[in-house]
Amino acid sequence: MGNRNCGRLGKFYEEQVTELQRLLERFVKESHSNHSVEKYLTICEQLGQEPDPAKMPLTYSDFPEEVQVAFFVFSLLSDYWEGNSGTYMGKHWEGLDYLFELYEVENTKVVLFFMKTYEQLLVSYRAEEAERKRKADERKAKASGGRNYTHNVQG
């Protein structure tokens, strides 16, 4: 009898997590562009438009505390790059327990979940960008007839 609302609360929590994942995906894409809140506000001012919060670039402060803690701890972990291709592989996770203890992170499961979600989105985004760049380079090479001109300038 006491668990009647449990299903609704679980669904509500699930919806919140899904929304946060969507916002994280948007944040990853926006953080690699040249858009900033200041730039957006300047453009709105120049165009005489009222800023729309839904279109405004996200910042760390737009997320709940657990996600902000996830961003902070994530930034302290060292990056892992594949040596030959220079592909970003994510983070080294060895010191995570130490960082959680050092910064007295309370809800480690939730913070870790958002750290891993952010890492997955970041790795996917960077892989997609590398693939786009590779394809653009291929198109450029085909357009130039496959010739690479180099000039030996000696001075």
ZIZI-V381064 format. One line per field, one symbol per residue. ss: DSSP state (~ for helix, > for strand, _ for the rest). phi: phi as a letter, one per 20 degrees, with the letter a starting at -180 (. if undefined). Layout:
# ZIZI-V381064
ss=???
phi=???
This chain:
# ZIZI-V381064
ss=_____~~~~~~~~~~~~~~~~~~~~~~~~~~_____~~~~~~~~~~~____________~~~__~~~~~~~~~~~~__>>>______>>>>____~~~~~~~_____~~~~~~~~~~~~~~~~~~~~~~~~~~~~~~~~~~~~____________
phi=.fdfegfffffffffffffffffffffffffddeecffffffffffemdffdgfefgfcgffdfgfffffgffgfefffddfffemffdpdedgefgffgffelfeefffffgffffffffffffffffffffffffffffffemmedecdeedc
